[in-house]
Every structure is written in structure tokens, then in C-alpha cells.
Amino acid sequence: MMPNINPRQMEQMMRKMGISQTDIDASQVIIVCPDKRIVIENPSVQKVNMSGKINYQISGNEHIETNKSSTPEMSEDDIQTVMDQTSSTQEEAIQALVDTKGNLAEAILLLTAEKEE
């Protein structure tokens, strides 16, 4: 906060500028990303409304959890299709499917492009 300004004065100034702040009672905040989760334990969470735009301020003890399985689900049919279309081995087909996050068409294009080089 700003020195020599009591909290009540600060609240009044914020209100005049169209800013309101609300504390949120939370025990945990989880931010989900494609490859990890950011977990904030014992957070201090404030919801700040600035002229209709909502922002959240979060502080606390952070730890990162990586996704347990980054391998996409793939069926035997998908693997066989990639192998048939690209004349590749099972290992190459699986790796292409992993690299393309299970996208069958992209895996085929990837292996086809590699064989043309």
C-alpha cells in the first residue's frame, strides 16, 4: 500500500476511480495448462473490478504438477492405418502419432514428408 494513507482513505479513493476489491475465501487455486497444473496452496485471492473489467490477484505457496500422461490415446486401428498409408514400422507410426498428439492425418503427412526427404 501507499505510506501515510489509511486503508479507509485508500478504499474511498479506489471507489472514486471505479475500482472495487473483494477478498475471496479459497483453500486452493489450480491453473490448468496443456502440459502441467499450477497449484497454489493457502492462497490469498482478491477479485478486483476496475470499471467492469474483472481481475484476480493471487498469492500463496505454489507447486507444479506435470501431467502424468502426455501420451495421447491411440487405437490399434490408428497405428495400422498410419503403417499402411506410409509403409512405416509400428514404432515409427506410434512415434508419429505421439508427435502429432494422436492426429491421424498429421501423423501420415509427417511420415510421408520424412520419406520424401
Secondary structure, DSSP 4 states (H G I P E B T S, - for coil): --TT--HHHHHHHHHHTTEEEEEE--SEEEEE-SSEEEEEEEEEEEEEEETTEEEEEEEEEEEEEE-S--SPP--HHHHHHHHHHHT--HHHHHHHHHHTTT-HHHHHHHHHHHHH-
